[in-house]
Each structure stands twice: as structure tokens, then as C-alpha cells.
């Protein structure tokens, strides 16, 4: 572990008020997140642009393209004013003198398919909300009963309600479609390290991955715990530090990133185990630091690996179909990617943590295989 990693771990051993938290919790949080503190703003943004000097489709010609790069969300604001700013630029890899990044350490990302992209930033309080239709960025949960100390997972339901996991307050905070606080549930008696979230619109249930408990906890829409999935272990159906979760388009299958078991586990919506795939390794199709997971409307599985600095596209049996990205600060690369979401329009959003941006792609392949 390098000096910077030690400093991050040390900083996580205290909460904002200076009270000590257990070192095991600090280690668990460190494995999920990293970054430094920042401040929030409401800013105007511009249309994302594609860097034409780098690879923009995968696989490369002359093969038929299956994945296309759409651009990055990487906003900066002038320092000093943290309430409201009137600026015309969003920086897409372009640096603005005397500015401070709005995204400091993005972790979770979710799109509601209506132009809003929600980003949890472990270097900031609150939730970052990009409105691509209005060309603006705002913060939710910066104060009041919905205050988010350290947001990690984010998802939404068909009515537009947004659910956010807070690993410091060990709860789920619910906002309406306009960012108004609606509810909070969980707490330290139920949740330990809530991370990835997925909402099942068919059953009206919220799935919450708890990395430290090695479980998926399933709540109804009112916040009552209904059942749990899994326990600690490496046998099929058990977990070792799970991090993220996704449902298929039919809301019938649940895919869990079982990170320290280096695999993806598949369950029915009711928690019945189906199958598992993936092994620890450095070959294409293996996993090393499995993070974000998602599915497109064709059922392809997308898995982010922070060690490989890419995302892999697999079928539901774990067969590798395509790998996208490389270790780079350029537009076609990643540096410690984490969260991933594929929306109903097959747009792919990835939190590129150390590059302080959200990378955007789309699936453009045929309905068979990439």
C-alpha cells in the first residue's frame, strides 16, 4: 500500500465530527472508496464532445462496431462561490485556470433515461445531479434531513424517486424526482456498509448490497426489511465483500458483483441462487478488482474491473464477448473505474474515479452478440 493509500485509510478512521469509527469499518470503506474532500456548486454545462484523436468504437474497424464512445462529464467551477455560478463551459478533458473540480472522486452512477445522471462522489457530501437536457449540474442532499455524508450507491424507480446509500449514516435516503427529501430507512441496527443499489419495479423492492455484512438486503418501498440473500463464504450463493448489483430488463434476475470472490453471482428476484461465473486472474474474462455491474436490454453483462482499467462485456454464462478501455487519462481510457450503469436506452455510464469524470458509451450492436 502506498503513502497516499495509508493517508486515505487514516482519514477514514475518523468521521466528520472527529469521532472514531471501528478500524474494520474504515478498512471496508477504504476498499470501496477513496478521494479527498471538495465543495459543491450549481453550474451550467455544455454538450459533451468526443475526442476524435482516440478510439471511439469497439471492436476497431474493420470489425463491426458494438460499443461507441459518447463523451465525458467532467465539470469544473471557479473557486470561491459554492452556491451558484454562471459559467458556460463544462470541461471535457480541457483544464480551466483557477478552477476546482465539481467531481472529485466519483463512485456510483445511475441514469434515469430521461436526461438526468446521478453521481455519488466520495470526496463530497451530497449527490451530484447532471441534467443533460437542461445543461446543468446541481447537488441534492447537501443539508436538512436528507443530508448525505458519504453517498455510495444510487438508483431510481419508475416514478422517478431516487434512492441513495450513505455508508457513514448507514441508511438509505429517498428523494423525489425533483430532489425533495421523502424518507430514510435502515440505520446501524440493520445496515453496516450499504453500497450498490437496484430497484425492482415489478415487485416494488429495493435491493441493497451490504459489503461488510456480505449480504443483499431486500426492502419494500416503505423501507421495511423483507428478506436477505446470502452470507459470508465462498460457496455458491455466499459472498465475500460484494459491492454492486443490477437487475435484468425483465426484473427477473439479479446480478451481484461478489468482489473478493472474484465472480458474478446470479439469483432470481426472490433470492434463489441460479449460477456464478468468473475467476481471479489477469487474463481476458477474469476478474481482479470487480466493481460496477450492469446489463443492457439484450442481456449482455457489463463488468468494470478497477485493476484492468476497463469494462468487459460478457454473456450470462460468463463468456467474454468484448473488452473496452485501457489505463489512460485520455478519452478512451480509465484510471480506477468503479460504478457502472446501463440505462433502458443502452447508454453506458462509468465512474472514472481518479480521472474525476463520468465516461459515457452506448451499445450499438445487433440483438445477437457483440
C-alpha positions as CSV (number, residue, x, y, z in Angstrom):
1,X,0.0,0.0,0.0
2,X,1.5,3.4,-1.0
3,X,1.7,6.5,1.2
4,X,-1.4,8.0,-0.4
5,X,-3.4,4.8,0.4
6,X,-2.2,5.0,4.0
7,X,-3.4,8.6,4.3
8,X,-6.8,7.7,2.9
9,X,-7.2,4.9,5.3
10,X,-6.1,7.1,8.2
11,X,-8.5,9.8,7.2
12,X,-11.4,7.3,7.1
13,X,-10.8,6.2,10.7
14,X,-12.5,9.4,11.8
15,X,-15.9,10.8,10.8
16,X,-16.6,14.4,10.0
17,X,-17.3,15.3,13.7
18,X,-14.0,13.7,14.7
19,X,-15.5,10.6,16.4
20,X,-13.6,7.4,15.9
21,X,-15.2,4.6,13.9
22,X,-14.0,1.0,14.1
23,X,-10.9,0.3,12.1
24,X,-12.7,-2.7,10.4
25,X,-15.3,-0.3,9.1
26,X,-12.6,2.1,8.0
27,X,-10.9,-0.8,6.0
28,X,-14.2,-1.8,4.5
29,X,-14.9,1.8,3.4
30,X,-11.4,2.2,2.1
31,X,-11.8,-0.9,-0.1
32,X,-14.9,0.7,-1.6
33,X,-13.9,4.4,-1.9
34,X,-11.0,6.8,-2.0
35,X,-10.6,10.5,-2.6
36,X,-10.3,13.9,-0.9
37,X,-12.8,16.5,0.2
38,X,-14.4,19.0,-2.1
39,X,-17.2,21.6,-2.3
40,X,-20.4,21.6,-4.3
41,X,-21.9,24.1,-6.9
42,X,-24.7,24.6,-9.3
43,X,-23.2,25.2,-12.8
44,X,-24.2,25.3,-16.4
45,X,-22.7,22.7,-18.6
46,X,-22.1,22.3,-22.3
47,X,-22.8,19.4,-24.7
48,X,-20.3,16.5,-24.2
49,X,-17.8,16.2,-27.0
50,X,-15.9,13.2,-28.4
51,X,-12.2,13.3,-28.7
52,X,-11.7,12.2,-32.3
53,X,-8.0,11.5,-31.8
54,X,-8.7,8.4,-29.7
55,X,-10.5,5.1,-30.3
56,X,-14.3,5.7,-30.3
57,X,-15.7,2.3,-31.3
58,X,-15.1,-1.2,-30.2
59,X,-14.1,-3.5,-31.7
60,X,-11.9,-1.4,-34.0
61,X,-12.5,-1.4,-37.8
62,X,-12.9,-3.4,-40.0
63,X,-14.9,-5.4,-37.4
64,X,-18.5,-4.4,-36.9
65,X,-18.7,-1.8,-34.1
66,X,-20.7,-2.8,-31.0
67,X,-19.8,-0.1,-28.5
68,X,-19.5,3.6,-29.2
69,X,-17.9,6.3,-27.0
70,X,-20.2,9.3,-26.4
71,X,-18.1,11.6,-24.3
72,X,-17.3,12.5,-20.7
73,X,-18.9,14.5,-18.0
74,X,-16.1,16.4,-16.2
75,X,-17.1,19.7,-14.8
76,X,-15.1,22.4,-13.1
77,X,-16.1,25.5,-11.3
78,X,-14.1,28.6,-10.4
79,X,-13.1,28.6,-6.7
80,X,-14.8,30.8,-4.2
81,X,-18.5,30.6,-4.9
82,X,-20.1,27.3,-3.7
83,X,-23.7,28.4,-4.0
84,X,-24.5,29.3,-7.6
85,X,-22.2,30.0,-10.6
86,X,-22.9,31.3,-14.1
87,X,-20.4,29.6,-16.3
88,X,-20.8,28.5,-19.9
89,X,-18.2,25.7,-20.0
90,X,-18.1,22.1,-18.9
91,X,-14.6,20.8,-19.2
92,X,-14.2,17.7,-21.2
93,X,-10.6,17.0,-20.6
94,X,-9.9,20.7,-21.0
95,X,-8.5,22.5,-18.0
96,X,-9.8,25.8,-16.7
97,X,-7.3,28.1,-15.0
98,X,-8.0,28.8,-11.3
99,X,-10.8,26.2,-11.1
100,X,-11.8,23.4,-8.8
101,X,-13.4,20.1,-9.9
102,X,-17.0,19.5,-9.2
103,X,-16.4,15.8,-9.4
104,X,-13.5,14.8,-7.1
105,X,-13.9,11.1,-6.5
106,X,-17.0,9.7,-8.3
107,X,-18.0,6.3,-7.3
108,X,-21.6,5.4,-8.1
109,X,-23.6,6.4,-11.2
110,X,-27.1,6.0,-12.4
111,X,-29.2,7.4,-15.3
112,X,-32.9,7.6,-15.3
113,X,-33.1,7.5,-19.1
114,X,-34.7,11.0,-19.1
115,X,-31.6,13.1,-19.2
116,X,-30.6,13.0,-15.6
117,X,-27.4,11.3,-14.5
118,X,-26.9,10.8,-10.7
119,X,-23.4,10.5,-9.3
120,X,-22.2,9.7,-5.8
121,X,-18.9,11.4,-5.0
122,X,-17.0,10.1,-2.0
123,X,-14.9,13.3,-1.9
124,X,-18.0,15.4,-1.4
125,X,-21.2,15.4,0.7
126,X,-24.5,15.2,-1.2
127,X,-25.4,13.8,-4.6
128,X,-24.3,15.3,-7.9
129,X,-27.1,15.5,-10.5
130,X,-26.3,16.2,-14.1
131,X,-29.3,17.3,-16.2
132,X,-28.2,16.8,-19.8
133,X,-31.5,18.3,-21.2
134,X,-31.2,21.5,-19.1
135,X,-27.3,21.5,-19.4
136,X,-26.9,22.0,-15.7
137,X,-25.4,20.4,-12.6
138,X,-27.0,20.5,-9.1
139,X,-26.5,19.0,-5.7
140,X,-29.1,17.1,-3.7
141,X,-28.7,16.1,0.0
142,X,-26.4,18.9,1.0
143,X,-28.4,19.8,4.1
144,X,-31.5,19.0,6.0
145,X,-32.9,15.6,6.9
146,X,-31.7,14.2,3.6
147,X,-28.1,15.2,4.2
148,X,-25.7,12.7,2.7
149,X,-22.4,12.5,4.5
150,X,-20.8,9.8,2.3
151,X,-23.0,8.6,-0.6
152,X,-22.0,5.5,-2.4
153,X,-24.8,3.7,-4.3
154,X,-27.7,5.3,-6.3
155,X,-30.7,4.1,-8.2
156,X,-34.2,5.2,-9.1
157,X,-37.7,3.7,-9.5
158,X,-40.3,4.1,-12.3
159,X,-41.9,7.0,-10.5
160,X,-38.6,9.0,-10.5
161,X,-37.8,8.5,-6.8
162,X,-34.1,8.4,-6.2
163,X,-32.5,6.1,-3.6
164,X,-29.0,6.8,-2.2
165,X,-26.9,4.7,0.2
166,X,-24.9,6.6,2.8
167,X,-22.1,4.5,4.3
168,X,-21.4,6.9,7.2
169,X,-25.0,7.2,8.5
170,X,-25.7,3.5,7.4
171,X,-29.0,4.4,5.8
172,X,-30.9,4.7,2.5
173,X,-32.1,8.2,1.7
174,X,-35.0,8.7,-0.7
175,X,-35.6,11.8,-2.8
176,X,-38.5,12.6,-5.2
177,X,-37.8,13.3,-8.8
178,X,-37.2,17.0,-8.0
179,X,-34.7,16.3,-5.2
180,X,-37.0,16.8,-2.3
181,X,-36.4,14.6,0.7
182,X,-39.0,11.9,1.1
183,X,-37.8,9.3,3.5
184,X,-34.8,7.5,5.1
185,X,-34.5,3.9,6.4
186,X,-32.0,1.4,7.5
187,X,-29.7,2.6,10.3
188,X,-26.9,1.0,12.2
189,X,-29.0,-1.8,13.6
190,X,-29.8,-3.1,10.1
191,X,-27.1,-1.8,7.7
192,X,-23.3,-1.8,8.1
193,X,-21.7,-0.8,4.8
194,X,-24.5,-0.2,2.3
195,X,-23.1,0.2,-1.2
196,X,-24.7,-0.9,-4.5
197,X,-28.5,-0.5,-5.1
198,X,-31.1,-1.8,-7.5
199,X,-34.8,-1.2,-7.6
200,X,-37.2,-3.9,-8.9
201,X,-40.2,-2.1,-10.4
202,X,-42.1,-5.4,-10.8
203,X,-42.1,-6.2,-7.1
204,X,-41.5,-2.7,-5.7
205,X,-38.5,-3.8,-3.8
206,X,-35.1,-2.2,-3.2
207,X,-32.0,-4.4,-3.2
208,X,-29.2,-3.1,-1.1
209,X,-25.7,-4.7,-1.1
210,X,-24.0,-4.6,2.3
211,X,-20.3,-5.2,1.7
212,X,-19.4,-5.7,5.4
213,X,-22.4,-8.0,6.2
214,X,-21.8,-10.0,3.0
215,X,-25.4,-9.9,2.2
216,X,-28.0,-8.4,-0.1
217,X,-30.9,-6.9,1.9
218,X,-34.3,-6.5,0.3
219,X,-36.6,-3.7,1.5
220,X,-40.1,-2.8,0.4
221,X,-40.8,0.7,-0.9
222,X,-41.7,1.9,2.6
223,X,-38.3,0.8,3.9
224,X,-39.3,-2.4,5.8
225,X,-36.7,-5.2,5.5
226,X,-38.4,-8.2,3.9
227,X,-35.6,-10.7,3.4
228,X,-31.9,-11.1,2.9
229,X,-29.8,-13.0,0.4
230,X,-26.5,-14.8,1.2
231,X,-23.9,-14.7,4.0
232,X,-20.2,-14.7,4.2
233,X,-18.4,-17.5,2.4
234,X,-17.1,-18.7,-1.0
235,X,-19.7,-21.4,-1.7
236,X,-22.3,-20.7,-4.4
237,X,-24.8,-18.2,-3.1
238,X,-22.5,-16.8,-0.4
239,X,-20.4,-13.6,-0.6
240,X,-17.1,-12.1,0.2
241,X,-17.3,-8.3,0.1
242,X,-19.9,-7.8,-2.5
243,X,-20.1,-4.3,-3.9
244,X,-22.6,-3.7,-6.7
245,X,-25.8,-5.1,-8.1
246,X,-28.0,-4.9,-11.2
247,X,-31.3,-6.4,-12.5
248,X,-32.0,-7.6,-16.0
249,X,-34.5,-5.7,-18.1
250,X,-37.3,-8.1,-17.1
251,X,-36.6,-7.6,-13.4
252,X,-36.4,-11.4,-13.0
253,X,-32.7,-11.9,-12.5
254,X,-30.3,-10.3,-10.1
255,X,-26.6,-10.0,-10.8
256,X,-24.2,-9.3,-7.9
257,X,-20.5,-8.3,-8.1
258,X,-19.1,-10.7,-5.5
259,X,-15.8,-8.7,-5.5
260,X,-13.5,-10.6,-3.1
261,X,-14.7,-14.0,-4.5
262,X,-13.8,-12.6,-8.0
263,X,-17.1,-13.6,-9.6
264,X,-20.5,-12.5,-10.6
265,X,-23.4,-14.3,-8.9
266,X,-26.9,-14.7,-10.4
267,X,-30.1,-15.0,-8.4
268,X,-33.8,-15.0,-9.1
269,X,-35.6,-11.9,-7.9
270,X,-36.7,-13.8,-4.8
271,X,-33.1,-14.7,-3.9
272,X,-33.0,-18.2,-5.3
273,X,-29.4,-18.9,-6.4
274,X,-29.0,-19.6,-10.2
275,X,-25.4,-19.7,-11.1
276,X,-22.0,-18.0,-10.8
277,X,-19.1,-17.1,-13.2
278,X,-15.7,-15.6,-13.0
279,X,-12.3,-16.4,-11.5
280,X,-9.4,-14.5,-10.1
281,X,-6.8,-13.8,-12.8
282,X,-5.3,-11.4,-15.3
283,X,-6.5,-13.0,-18.5
284,X,-9.4,-11.6,-20.6
285,X,-12.6,-12.6,-18.9
286,X,-11.0,-13.0,-15.5
287,X,-11.6,-10.6,-12.6
288,X,-9.2,-8.9,-10.3
289,X,-10.9,-5.8,-8.7
290,X,-14.5,-6.3,-9.8
291,X,-16.6,-3.2,-9.2
292,X,-19.6,-1.9,-11.2
293,X,-22.0,-4.3,-13.0
294,X,-24.9,-3.7,-15.3
295,X,-27.0,-5.3,-18.2
296,X,-28.3,-3.9,-21.4
297,X,-31.7,-4.7,-23.0
298,X,-30.2,-7.6,-24.9
299,X,-29.0,-9.3,-21.7
300,X,-25.3,-8.7,-22.1
301,X,-23.4,-8.3,-18.7
302,X,-21.1,-5.4,-18.3
303,X,-18.4,-5.6,-15.5
304,X,-16.0,-2.9,-14.5
305,X,-12.6,-4.0,-13.2
306,X,-10.6,-1.3,-11.5
307,X,-7.3,-3.3,-11.8
308,X,-7.7,-3.8,-15.6
309,X,-9.0,-0.2,-16.1
310,X,-11.6,-1.4,-18.5
311,X,-15.1,-2.9,-18.7
312,X,-15.8,-6.3,-20.0
313,X,-18.9,-7.4,-21.9
314,X,-19.9,-11.0,-21.2
315,X,-22.8,-13.3,-21.8
316,X,-24.8,-14.6,-18.9
317,X,-22.7,-17.7,-18.7
318,X,-19.6,-15.6,-18.2
319,X,-18.2,-15.9,-21.8
320,X,-16.1,-12.8,-22.7
321,X,-17.5,-11.0,-25.7
322,X,-15.6,-7.7,-25.7
323,X,-13.3,-5.6,-23.6
324,X,-13.4,-1.8,-23.7
325,X,-10.8,0.7,-22.4
326,X,-7.3,0.8,-21.1
327,X,-5.3,2.5,-18.4
328,X,-5.1,6.1,-19.6
329,X,-6.2,9.7,-18.8
330,X,-7.2,10.1,-22.4
331,X,-10.8,9.9,-23.6
332,X,-10.7,6.2,-24.5
333,X,-9.2,5.1,-21.1
334,X,-9.9,4.8,-17.4
335,X,-7.9,5.3,-14.2
336,X,-9.5,3.3,-11.3
337,X,-13.1,3.0,-12.7
338,X,-15.8,2.0,-10.2
339,X,-19.5,2.2,-10.6
340,X,-21.4,1.4,-13.9
341,X,-25.0,1.7,-15.0
342,X,-26.6,0.7,-18.3
343,X,-29.9,2.5,-18.8
344,X,-33.0,1.5,-20.8
345,X,-31.6,3.2,-23.9
346,X,-28.5,1.1,-23.7
347,X,-26.4,4.1,-22.7
348,X,-23.5,3.0,-20.5
349,X,-22.2,5.3,-17.7
350,X,-19.0,4.6,-15.8
351,X,-17.5,6.4,-12.9
352,X,-13.8,7.0,-13.8
353,X,-12.7,7.8,-10.3
354,X,-9.2,9.1,-10.5
355,X,-9.8,10.8,-13.8
356,X,-12.7,12.7,-12.0
357,X,-15.2,12.1,-14.7
358,X,-18.1,10.1,-15.9
359,X,-17.4,8.2,-19.1
360,X,-20.4,7.6,-21.5
361,X,-20.8,4.9,-24.1
362,X,-23.6,3.1,-25.9
363,X,-24.3,-0.4,-27.1
364,X,-25.0,-0.2,-30.9
365,X,-24.6,-3.9,-31.7
366,X,-27.2,-6.2,-33.2
367,X,-29.6,-8.2,-31.0
368,X,-27.4,-11.3,-31.1
369,X,-23.9,-10.9,-29.6
370,X,-21.3,-8.1,-29.6
